[in-house]
Amino acid sequence: MSGTQQDPQPKTLRALLRQLDEQGVTDYRRYDAVRKFLSFKARDKGIPISGSFELTPLCNLDCRMCYVHLNKGQMNDMQLLTVAQWQGIMQQAIDGGMMYARLTGGECLTYPGFRELYSFLHSRGIETAILSNGLLMEADMVDFLVAHPPAAVQITLYGASEDGYERVTGKRVFQRVLENIRRLNAAEIPLSIAVTPNEFMTDGEEVIRLLHEEGLTFAINAGLMQPREETGRKLADASLDAYIAMIKLRNALKGQIIEPDCDPESLPDPGSETSTATKGVRCGAGRSGFAIDWQGRMRPCNTFPCEPLDVLELGFAEAWKRTNHTALNYPLPAECEGCAYKGVCKHCVAEHSAGAPAGHASPAICAWGRRMIAEGLLKLQQPEQ
């Protein structure tokens, strides 16, 4: 980001921990930094170090842009996996090398056996993060988490008022969620807030101001996940203008001055003349991480554009072997090779797949990269001499 210097990337875990100590990082960011470091190291060896477990598609909110949420009628009499089935999958994942787990949904706290599954992972030394909307993070649940500390809790905040919450989630529960966030924070549970800009969120800047005033660690998600077909929803991303306004406000509240490094009119067009796609995803999806949905099916990540694999039928080891092969052989957007924005743009094949066929770049992602440079929010990398 313009005007800032990044510390060099440590080459060893010891060096990373020393760097985090020097920076005084003791909250959620420390866990996240260590997890990412180890996940990066695991990629070359194809070790499934990190797993996401989607316990249920059911939720106590009804977000209009959610990629996974189903109501009971949409489930067509399909049943959730039992606690025993999940435990079997999780134990196989642990035997395969998993060290980090994320419990998600839907709303994972609505899964009837949530505490039992969480305790199963916790008792086996698995660093477990909980992704939640926060509505059920009441006193009893927070007491449970204090007694059995999670690696992290991530709460998504959908508005800055009751009206804002109702526009996005269909429920007027803003104050309840905010009180629960404060309860988690007061209990010193590692906490991060996610903000997900979308076309229904009209108070995004107010959300950023609120989080800044509360002194909470938060991140602004760069885009939405493509809704699954069975949800009946369509992609409802926020406008690029709204997203950039939120990013700029966050930086301004931190006292950061953001200025473009170049004349926006002089920026090159995105893309290149390359027509042959290279293979192999750049992130950890399917290389060091996996996602298993509420039906027990594995993908490299929750929205990876591929057919999911039935872990109950294949077993974890075989499902992971095939998932890893898919990730290593998935075609990357050909237009990104040789593109001036390659070093700073988004490389998520799941995001590209929402606007282009496999092996090609989504025009929306290309526009995002160029605009972020033009606004000074990213720096165009100069070619080496």
C-alpha positions in Angstrom: 0.0 0.0 0.0 1.3 3.4 -0.9 3.4 5.1 1.7 4.0 2.0 3.8 7.0 -0.3 4.2 6.5 -4.0 4.7 8.8 -6.1 6.9 10.7 -8.8 5.0 9.0 -12.2 4.9 10.7 -14.4 7.6 12.1 -17.7 6.3 11.7 -19.7 9.5 9.0 -20.0 12.1 11.4 -18.9 14.8 12.1 -15.7 12.8 8.4 -15.1 12.3 7.7 -15.4 16.0 10.5 -13.1 16.8 9.1 -10.5 14.3 5.7 -10.8 15.8 7.1 -10.3 19.3 9.0 -7.2 18.1 5.8 -5.8 16.6 3.8 -6.6 19.8 1.3 -8.7 17.9 -0.5 -10.9 20.4 -4.1 -11.0 19.1 -5.9 -12.8 16.2 -3.2 -11.5 13.8 -0.6 -13.6 15.5 -2.6 -16.8 15.0 -3.3 -15.9 11.4 0.3 -15.1 10.6 1.6 -18.4 12.0 -1.2 -20.4 10.3 -0.4 -18.8 6.9 3.3 -19.4 7.3 2.9 -23.1 8.0 0.3 -23.5 5.3 2.6 -21.9 2.8 5.4 -24.4 3.8 2.9 -27.3 3.5 1.9 -26.5 -0.1 5.0 -28.0 -1.8 4.5 -31.3 0.1 0.8 -31.5 -0.5 0.0 -31.8 3.2 -3.6 -30.9 4.2 -2.6 -28.8 7.2 -5.8 -26.7 7.3 -9.4 -27.7 6.9 -12.8 -26.0 6.8 -15.8 -27.9 8.1 -19.2 -26.5 7.0 -21.4 -28.1 9.7 -24.7 -26.9 8.4 -26.3 -24.8 5.7 -29.0 -23.7 8.1 -28.7 -20.2 9.8 -30.6 -18.0 12.2 -30.2 -15.1 9.8 -31.3 -14.9 6.1 -28.6 -12.9 4.4 -29.7 -11.9 0.9 -26.3 -12.6 -0.7 -25.2 -15.7 1.2 -23.5 -18.4 -1.0 -24.6 -21.4 1.2 -27.7 -20.7 3.4 -30.6 -23.0 2.8 -33.9 -23.1 4.6 -35.3 -26.5 5.7 -37.6 -26.7 2.7 -34.7 -26.3 0.3 -32.9 -29.2 1.9 -35.3 -31.6 0.3 -35.4 -33.9 3.3 -31.6 -34.3 3.2 -30.1 -34.7 6.7 -27.1 -33.1 8.3 -24.1 -35.3 9.0 -24.2 -36.9 12.5 -21.6 -36.0 15.2 -20.1 -39.5 14.7 -19.8 -39.0 10.9 -18.1 -35.6 11.4 -15.8 -37.1 14.1 -14.8 -39.8 11.7 -13.9 -37.3 9.0 -12.1 -35.0 11.4 -10.0 -37.9 12.8 -9.0 -39.0 9.3 -8.0 -35.4 8.5 -5.9 -35.2 11.7 -4.2 -38.5 10.7 -3.5 -36.9 7.3 -1.7 -33.9 8.9 -4.4 -31.4 9.7 -3.3 -28.9 12.4 -5.8 -26.1 11.9 -9.6 -26.3 11.6 -12.3 -23.8 10.9 -15.9 -24.5 11.9 -18.4 -22.7 9.7 -21.9 -22.9 8.1 -24.5 -21.5 7.6 -24.3 -20.7 11.3 -22.1 -23.4 12.8 -23.4 -22.7 16.3 -26.9 -23.8 15.3 -25.5 -27.4 14.6 -26.9 -29.5 17.4 -23.5 -31.2 18.2 -21.4 -28.0 17.9 -19.8 -28.2 21.3 -19.2 -31.9 21.0 -17.3 -31.5 17.7 -15.5 -28.4 18.9 -14.3 -30.3 22.0 -13.3 -33.3 19.9 -10.9 -31.0 17.9 -9.8 -29.1 20.9 -8.9 -32.2 22.9 -6.7 -33.4 20.1 -4.7 -30.2 20.0 -6.2 -28.8 16.8 -6.1 -25.1 16.5 -9.8 -24.4 15.9 -11.3 -21.2 14.6 -15.0 -20.4 14.7 -16.7 -18.4 12.0 -20.1 -17.1 13.2 -22.6 -14.3 12.8 -22.3 -13.7 16.5 -26.0 -14.0 17.3 -25.5 -17.1 19.6 -22.3 -15.8 21.3 -24.2 -15.2 24.5 -22.9 -15.6 28.0 -23.1 -19.4 28.3 -21.3 -19.9 24.9 -18.6 -17.4 25.8 -18.1 -19.1 29.2 -17.6 -22.4 27.3 -15.0 -20.8 25.0 -13.2 -19.2 27.9 -12.9 -22.7 29.4 -11.9 -24.2 26.1 -10.1 -21.4 24.2 -10.4 -21.3 20.4 -7.5 -20.2 18.2 -9.8 -17.5 16.9 -13.4 -16.3 16.6 -14.4 -14.4 13.5 -17.7 -12.6 13.6 -19.2 -11.0 10.4 -20.9 -7.7 11.0 -23.6 -6.8 8.5 -24.6 -3.3 9.4 -24.3 -0.4 11.9 -27.9 -0.2 12.9 -31.1 -2.2 13.2 -32.3 -0.9 9.8 -28.9 -1.8 8.2 -29.0 -5.3 9.6 -32.6 -5.9 8.4 -31.7 -4.8 4.9 -28.9 -7.4 4.7 -30.0 -10.2 7.0 -33.8 -9.9 7.3 -33.4 -9.6 11.1 -33.2 -6.6 13.4 -30.5 -8.0 15.6 -27.7 -5.4 15.4 -27.7 -4.5 19.1 -27.6 -8.2 20.2 -24.7 -9.0 17.9 -22.8 -5.9 19.0 -23.3 -6.8 22.7 -22.0 -10.3 22.0 -19.0 -9.0 20.2 -18.2 -6.8 23.2 -18.7 -9.8 25.4 -16.2 -11.9 23.4 -13.7 -9.0 23.4 -14.0 -8.5 27.2 -13.4 -12.2 27.7 -10.1 -11.8 25.8 -11.0 -14.4 23.2 -8.9 -13.9 20.0 -11.4 -12.0 17.9 -11.6 -10.6 14.4 -14.5 -8.9 12.7 -15.2 -9.5 9.0 -17.0 -6.9 6.9 -18.6 -8.2 3.7 -19.6 -5.3 1.4 -22.6 -6.2 -0.8 -25.2 -4.4 -2.8 -27.7 -4.5 0.2 -25.2 -2.9 2.6 -25.9 0.8 2.4 -24.1 1.8 5.6 -20.7 0.3 5.0 -18.8 3.4 6.0 -20.8 3.6 9.3 -19.7 0.0 9.9 -16.1 1.0 9.5 -16.4 3.9 11.9 -18.1 1.8 14.5 -15.4 -0.9 14.4 -12.7 1.8 14.6 -14.4 3.4 17.6 -14.8 0.0 19.3 -11.0 -0.7 18.8 -11.7 -4.0 17.1 -9.5 -5.9 14.7 -11.3 -6.1 11.4 -10.9 -6.9 7.7 -12.9 -5.9 4.7 -13.6 -8.8 2.4 -12.6 -8.1 -1.2 -15.5 -9.9 -2.8 -18.4 -12.2 -2.3 -18.5 -16.0 -3.0 -20.6 -17.1 -5.9 -23.9 -18.5 -4.4 -24.4 -22.2 -5.0 -27.2 -23.1 -7.4 -29.4 -24.7 -4.8 -29.7 -21.4 -2.9 -31.5 -19.6 -5.7 -29.4 -16.5 -5.1 -27.3 -14.5 -7.5 -24.0 -12.7 -6.9 -24.7 -9.4 -5.2 -21.3 -7.7 -4.9 -21.0 -4.1 -3.7 -20.1 -1.5 -6.3 -16.3 -0.9 -6.7 -17.0 2.7 -5.6 -18.5 1.6 -2.3 -15.8 -0.9 -1.6 -13.0 1.7 -2.3 -14.8 4.2 -0.1 -14.7 1.8 2.8 -11.0 1.0 2.3 -10.1 4.6 2.1 -12.1 5.4 5.3 -10.3 2.6 7.2 -6.9 4.0 6.2 -7.9 7.6 7.0 -9.0 6.5 10.5 -5.6 5.0 10.9 -4.0 8.2 9.8 -2.6 6.7 6.6 -2.3 9.0 3.6 -3.1 7.2 0.4 -2.0 8.8 -2.9 -1.6 7.3 -6.3 1.9 6.6 -7.5 1.1 7.5 -11.1 -1.3 9.2 -13.4 -4.4 7.0 -13.7 -4.6 7.9 -17.3 -1.2 6.4 -18.0 -2.0 3.0 -16.6 -1.9 0.1 -19.1 -4.9 -1.9 -20.0 -5.2 -5.2 -18.1 -4.5 -8.5 -19.8 -1.9 -9.8 -22.2 -1.6 -11.6 -25.6 -0.9 -14.9 -23.9 -3.4 -17.6 -24.9 -2.1 -20.6 -23.1 -3.1 -21.1 -19.5 -0.6 -22.3 -17.0 -1.7 -24.8 -14.4 -1.8 -24.9 -10.6 -3.5 -22.6 -8.2 -1.3 -20.1 -6.3 -3.1 -20.2 -3.0 -3.3 -23.0 -0.5 -6.7 -24.3 -1.8 -6.2 -28.0 -2.5 -2.5 -27.7 -1.9 -2.4 -27.3 1.9 -6.0 -26.7 2.7 -9.5 -28.2 2.0 -13.1 -27.5 2.6 -15.8 -30.1 3.4 -19.4 -29.1 3.0 -22.4 -30.0 5.1 -23.0 -33.2 3.0 -19.4 -34.4 3.6 -18.1 -33.4 0.2 -14.5 -32.1 -0.3 -13.4 -29.2 -2.5 -10.1 -27.3 -2.5 -12.1 -24.4 -1.0 -15.7 -23.6 -0.3 -16.5 -22.2 -3.8 -13.8 -23.8 -5.9 -15.2 -24.5 -9.4 -15.0 -28.3 -9.5 -17.1 -31.3 -8.6 -17.0 -32.1 -4.9 -15.8 -35.5 -3.7 -17.7 -37.6 -1.2 -15.4 -38.1 1.8 -17.7 -40.7 3.4 -17.5 -42.8 0.3 -13.9 -42.4 -0.7 -12.3 -41.8 2.7 -10.3 -38.7 3.5 -7.0 -39.8 2.1 -8.3 -40.6 -1.3 -10.5 -37.5 -1.5 -7.5 -35.3 -0.5 -5.3 -37.0 -3.1 -7.8 -36.2 -5.9 -8.5 -32.7 -4.5 -4.8 -32.0 -4.5 -4.5 -33.2 -8.1 -7.4 -30.9 -9.1 -5.7 -27.9 -7.6 -2.3 -28.6 -9.1 -3.8 -29.0 -12.6 -6.5 -26.3 -12.6 -5.9 -23.8 -15.4 -5.0 -20.2 -14.3 -6.3 -17.3 -16.3 -4.2 -17.0 -19.5 -4.7 -13.2 -19.6 -2.9 -12.8 -16.2 0.4 -14.1 -17.7 2.4 -11.0 -18.7 -0.3 -8.7 -17.4 1.1 -5.5 -15.8 -1.1 -6.1 -12.8 -0.2 -9.7 -12.2 1.9 -9.0 -9.1 -0.9 -7.1 -7.2 -4.2 -8.4 -8.6 -6.5 -11.1 -7.3 -5.6 -14.6 -8.4 -8.6 -16.5 -6.9 -9.8 -18.9 -9.5 -13.2 -19.1 -7.7 -13.7 -15.4 -8.1 -12.5 -15.5 -11.7 -14.9 -18.4 -12.4 -17.9 -16.1 -11.5 -17.2 -14.0 -14.6 -15.2 -16.2 -17.1 -14.7 -19.8 -18.1 -11.8 -21.8 -16.6 -8.4 -20.6 -17.8 -9.6 -17.0 -18.4 -9.8 -13.8 -16.4 -13.0 -12.2 -15.2 -13.3 -8.7 -16.6 -14.6 -7.6 -13.2 -11.4 -8.8 -11.5 -9.3 -7.0 -14.1 -11.2 -3.8 -13.5 -10.7 -4.2 -9.8 -6.9 -4.4 -10.1 -6.6 -1.4 -12.4 -8.9 0.7 -10.2 -7.0 -0.2 -7.0 -3.8 1.0 -8.6 -5.4 4.2 -9.9 -6.7 5.0 -6.4 -3.3 4.4 -4.8 -4.6 1.5 -2.7 -2.1 -0.9 -4.4 1.3 -0.2 -6.0 2.1 -1.2 -9.5 5.2 -3.4 -9.4 7.9 -2.2 -11.6 9.7 -4.8 -13.7 13.2 -5.7 -12.7 16.0 -4.1 -14.7 
